[in-house]
Amino acid sequence: MATHEVLRAFRFALDPSETQAVALARYAGAARWAFNHALAIKQAAHQQWRAEVDALVKSGITEPEARKKVKIAIPSKPAIQKAWVAGRGDSRCDVDGSCPWWWEVNNYCFQSGFIDADASWRNWLSSLRGDRNGRRVGYPRYKKKGRSRDSFRLHHDVKRPSIRLVGHRRLNLPKLGEVRLHGSGKRLMRLAARGQAVIQSVTVSRTGSRWYASVLCKVQQELPQRPTARQRVGGLVGVDLGSAYLAVLSDRLHRDDPDSTVVEHPRRLKQSMDRLVKAQRALSRTVKGSARRAKAARKVARIYHQIAERRATDLHTFTRRLTSNFSHIAIEGFSVEGMVARGTGSGRSRRGSKLSSLFNRHLLDASLGEVRRQLSYKAPWYGATLIVLAPGEPVNLICSRCGAQNSRVTVSDSKFSCRDCGLDIARQQNAARNIMRAGRRSLGSVTPGSGETINARGGAIRPHTRSGVGRAALKREDTRSHRPGATPRE
């Protein structure tokens, strides 16, 4: 194994006292104020720039020339922070100014707010220019109390650490003191004691009715250079992610269970739907601004939080089993946003609208993007390799036995039937086998270190030809799974 220095976050549920909970909310409010303060300055400068450009355009100058003539820079974090420090007041000395209560909270709360405002502005500009992947990022908006997530970030000097674990059950935060942990921090404490983990910062956030601390550390982590024996036996697997099932594999996840090629959709949202609908109806009957409405909103948030935590547990369990049982994992290069059904359409019936809404609910409840994200960073941890196919690979239309194409197959079909060889198989199982074969072609077409293979983090794969995933092993797997007359493993 080779040792690498990586950034890794350790998430702890906090169990603060009532006084500490009030202080945490105050810190989150300071970070929210700093974000809005910085964003207001940026928007004012941007509006002034836009007004001058429009004035020049009205005078007869073209838009590109007007943009070049107007020299108004959008203030960045250092300039905004310097102006804020010079103009802030102090409530202890009856000095008027912006944010006179700044001394009541840690100064890093304001800095994190300024940094986040810079990041939101850069994300909007890069999305506007087309340099950012994913869906379009809108114009930055202000954070509103009660609507935005309560969160703040604290830093410290790593040579004189003030963010540290005190025992296994307490976390010391600068100026806040020791906050009790709901769980145990023994793992992080042992790494820090051996010098293998150095705490860089902590992000404290509130989800539902519970506070969490995400401790970011530089960790000396040993990454395996080759797959384990169990992974070499598993070899290459194709994974078809979807909404009907969370995943369908081209090979068994558990060697002793022939039915483990299908990973059922947990449907955590559906399990809690009755409670959620009841809570949301109670919320809709309350008066805005009342204490009962705040109580009802906390109940709705608590139910959503429980759903998210249970879903995260399911996904982490699945991705860890996948990365520890196979040496190579191939998935489609999909876009969740592109898979979501849009609206009712001009000719879509009411029943069709209900079906599309149900499909979207199951699709988003599966969190396929989160599955891919977890696989991307867990694969190197366990010595596996993630292969993401190029978008548009026709894995659903091709017969996994003979390679004939059937263009009539849609995502609503549960079966795939081949008119050439007579194969009748579940559509997801056929797609998983095609994904596996496409991943094998990707392995065979890339030389070590060339960086041509696609994965979720953009890195190159390592073809472990000596570890049982060579051409002969892949050929045996292909002939066993796809020989004519074989019984489909559904």
N, C-alpha and C positions, 0 to 999 in steps of 0.2 A: 504494500500500500504506500502511496505517496501522500505527504502532508501538504495541504493547501490552506491558505488563509482566506476565509470566506466570511461574508456578512450574514449573520443568522439572527433571527428574532425569537425570543422566548416570551410567550404570552401567558400572563397570569391573571386570574380573576381576583379582584381586590375585595376586601371586606372592611371598608372604612367605618369609623365611628360617625355619628351624626355631625359632629363638628368638622371632621375631615371631609365628609361628603359635601358640606357647604363650601369648604375651601376649594375642593376640586371643581365645583361648579363655577366658583369665582375665577379660577385659573382659566377654565374653558371660555368664560365670558371675556376675559382679557385677550385671549388669542383671537376670538371672534371680532372684538373691537379693532384689534391691530390689522386684521385682514381687511375689514371694511374701510379703515382709515387709509391704508395703502391703496386700495382699489379706487377710492374716491379721488385721490391725487392723480392716479394714472388716467382715470376717465376724464378728469378735468383737462389734463394736458392733451389727451386724444381729441376731445371735443374742440379745443382751441385749434389744434392742427387741422381738423376737418373743416372748421369754419374758414380758416385762411385759405385752404385749398379750394373750397367752393367759391370764395371771393375771386380768386385768380382765374378760375374756370369761367366765371361769369364775365370777366373782363376780356375773354377771348383766348386765353392760354389753354393749351390742351391739358388733359388730366395728368399724363406722365410728366410733362414739364412743370406743372404746378407742384407735384409731389417732390420734385427735386429742389424747387426753390424754397419751399417752406422748411425751415430748420428748427423744429420743435421736438426735443427728445422726450421720450416717456421716462419719468424718473424711475430708477431702479431701487433695489432694497437698501444699499448703502446710503444713497442720497436721502431717501425717505426717513431712514432711521436717524441720520444726522440732524435733519430738520426737526424731527420729533423730540430728540433729546434736548435740542436748544430751546424748543418752545413749550415743553411740558411744564405744568405747574406743580404745586406741592400743597396738598391739603393740610399738612402739618404746620405750614408757615403762612397759611392764608394767601398763597400766591396763586392768582388765577392763571389758567392756561389749559391746554388740551390734556386730558387724562391726568388730573391731579392726584389720583389714587394709585399711580403706577408703583409706588413703593410697597404696596400691600401684597404684591405677587412677585414671582420670580421674573427677572428681566427676560429670560429666554422665551417666556410666553409671547411677548411682543415680537421678538425676533422671528419666532416660528410663524407667526401670523404674516409678517412682512415677506418671508420666504415663500409661503404658500400663495400669497397674492402674485408674486413674481412668476411662480410656476403656472398659475392659472392663466396669466396674461400670455406667457410663452406658448402654452398649449393652444390657446385660441389663435394666435398668429400662425403657428406652424400648421394648424388645421386649415386655416384660411388659405395659406399658400399651397396646400396639398402635400406638405412634407410629413404629415402625421397619419399613421395608419388608423384604421378603425372608423367609427362613425364620426360625423361632424361635431366639433366642439363649438358650442355657442359662445356668445359674448359673455364675459365674466359677470356674475351677479353677486349682490351682497348676501351675506349670511344673516339669516333672521333667527332670533332667539325662539326656540320652540320648534323650528322647522329644520334647521341645519343640525348636523351631528355635533355634540359637545366633544371637543378634542383639543389637546394641547401637547406640545413637545418640549422636553427639557434636555439640555446638554450639560456637560461638566468637563473639568480638566481631568484627563485620564491619569495624569501623574499624581493628582490629589483628588481621588474620586469621591464625589458626594452622592452619586447614585450607586448604591450597593445593597446587597442582601445582608440583613442582620439575622443570623440564624437561618433556619429553613422556612420560616413562616412570616417574615417581615421584610419589607422593601423600604429602604430609606430614600426619600425624595427631597431634593434641595428646598429648603425653607418650609416644607410641609411636614417633615419628620418621618417617623416610621409608620407605615401603613401595613396592616395585617393582610396576608395573602389567604385566599380561600382554599388554595391547594398547597403544594409543597414546591419550594425552589431548590431542592436538594441537588438536582442535576446541574443547574447553572452554578450553584455554589461550589460543587466539586470541580467543575471545569475552571472556575476562577481561581480556586485554591491551587490547582496544578499549573496555573499560568497559561492555560489553553484558551481562555476566554477573557476579553477585555471589553467592558461595557462602554459603549459610545454614547448612547442617548436612550431616552425612554419616551414613548408616546402613550399618553393616558387618554382613554376615550370612554364614552358611555354608550352602551347599547341596551335598549330596553330600560330596565331599572338597575342594571349592574355596571359597575366600573371595571375596566380592564387596563392592564399595563403591558405594553409590548416593549420589551427590553432588547434593544439592538446591540449586538456584540460582534466583535471580530474574533472568530473562532478558528483555532488550528485544527482542521478537520482532516482525517485520513480518508481519502477517496480510493476505492479499489481500482486497480488497473485492469482487471479482467473479471468476467462473471464468475459466480460461484458454481459449484457442481450442480446444484439444483437449477440454476439459471441456464447452464449449458444443456441440461436435459430438456428444458422447456424450449430453448432455441428462439426462433422468431414467431411472433404471434400477430395476427391482424385483429384489430379492435374496431367494431362498427358501433359508434355511439348514436343514440337516438332518444326518442320520447316514449315509445311503447316499452322498450327495455332500456335500462341505463347503458348496457353494453352487451354485445354479442361477440364472442371470441371465436377465432378459427381453431383454437385448441382448448383443451380443458384447463381451467384454473386450478382445480384440485385433481390430482392424479387418481385418487380413489373414487371420485364422483364423476360418472360419465355425463351427468346433466349439468355440470358446472360451466358449460360453454355460454350459458345465458345468465347474466347478472340482472336480477329484477330491479325495476325502478322503485325506490323506497316510497315515493309519493308522500313526502312529509307534509306538504301543503294540503293534500286531500285528507290526510288523517286528522288535521286540526281545523278543517274548513268549517265544521259546525260551530265550534267554539269561536272561531274568528268572525263568522257572519253574525253571531249573536252579539259579540262585543262591538262590532262595527255598527250594528243597528242601534245599540244602546248609546253609542257615541253620537250618532246622527240626531238623536232626540234631545241632546243637551243644548244649552244656550252658550254661544260663544263668549269666552272670557270668564265663565263660571268655574267654581271649584269642582263641581261634578263633571264638567267636561274635561278638566285636567286629569281627574281620576280615571275617567273612561279612556282617555287617550293613553295613559300609562298602561292600562290593561291590554289595549290593542298592541302597543309596542312590546309588551312582555310576551304575548303569544307569537308575534313575528320573530322575536329574538329566540324563543324556544325552537321554532321551526328551523331557523338558520343554523343553530348550534347542532341540532340533530342531523340536519343535512350535511354539515361539515364533517361530522363524525363518520357518516356513511361513506363520503367521498374519500376521506383520508384512509379509511380501512381498505377500500377498493384499490386505490392507487398504490398503496404500499404492497398489497398482495401481488399486484400486477408487476411492479418493478422488481420484486424479490423472487418471482417465479420464472421470469423470462429474461433472456439476454438482450433481445431486440423487440421493441414494441412499435408497430406501425399503425398510424391513425390517419384519417382524412384531414386535408387542409380546408376545414369548413369555416364559415362565418355565421355565428349564431344570429346576428342581425339580419343576414340575408335569408335565414331559414324561417324567421318569424313571419306569419301570415299578416298581411297589411289590410286592415279595414274590412268592410263588407263587400266592396266592389260594386260596380254599377249593375251587374247582372246576377249578383249572388243573392240567393234566397235567405230568409231568416234562419232556416235550419242550417244552411251553409255557414252563416255567420257564427252560429253557436258552435259548430264543429271546429271552425278555425280558432275561436276563442278557447275552446277546450284543448286544442292542439298546442296553442301558444302557452297555456298554463302548464301543461305537462312538460313542454320543451324547456321553459324557463325554470321549472322546478327541478329539472335534471341537472342544471348548472354544467353544461358541457364545456363551456369555456374554462370553468374552474378545474374540471378534470384534466384538461390539456395543460393548464398552468401548473398543477401539482405534478403531473408526469414530467414536465420539462425540468423541474429542479430536483425531483426525487430520483430520476433515472441515474444521474451521475453519483448520487449518494450510495446507491446499491450496486453500482457497476454495470448498469443496464444502459441501453442506447435507445433514444426515442427517434423515430422516423416519421416525419409529417409529409404526407404526399402532396404533390402539387394540386392546387385548387382545380376542380373540374374533372378529376379522374373519374371515368365512367364505371365505377365499381358496382353500381346497382343495375347496369344494363347488360353486363357481360356474363355469360355462363362460366362458372368456375370450373367446369369439367372440360368443355370443348372449346371455349373461347368465343362462341357465337354470340352475336348481339341481339337483344330483344328490346327494341325501342318503345314497346308498349307498356313496359313496367313503370309504375309510378310509386311514390312514397306511401300512398294509401294501400298498396297491395301487400298482402301478408305472405304470398307465395311467389316464387320465381319458377316459371316453367320454360324449358328449352325445347323448341320444336325440332332441333337437329339431333340431339342425343337423348332426349326424353327425360332429362333431369328435372325432378320436382322437389324443390327444397324451399325452406323458409327464406324470404328475401334478405333478412338481416344476416343469416348464416352464409348465404351466397356472397353478400357484400364483404363480410369479414374475410372469407377465403380469398377474394379478389384483392383486398387490401394487403393481405399477407403476401400474395404473389407480386404485387406492385412493390412492396417493401423489399422483397428478395431481389427484384430487378434493380432497385436503387442501390442495394448493397453490392451487387455485381458490377455496377457501372461506375463506382467511385473508388479511386485509389486512396490508400491511407494518407491522411493529412492534406488532401486536396481541397477540403472545405466545400465540396459540391453538394453534399447531402443536406436536405432541408430538415431542420428540427425547430422546435418552438423557441429556442434561444438563439438560433442562427449558427450554432457550432457544427463542427464536422463529426461524423460518426466514426467509430473504430470497428472495422470488420474483423471480428475475432475468429479468424479461419482455423485456429488451432484449438478452439474451445467447443467444438462440436456443432458449430453453425457454419461449416464450410459448404462447399457446393454439394458434396455427397450427402451430407445430413439434410440439406434443404431439398435435395432431389428425392430422398427417401420420404420426407414429410409430404412432398407434393404428390408422389405416386400413391401413398397410403390414403390421403384424404380425397383424391380426385380420380382414382381409377374407375373405369366404366363398370357400372353395376354395383358400386360400393353403396352401403347404406349411409345416408346422410346423418351426421351426428348433430341432431337438433336438440 
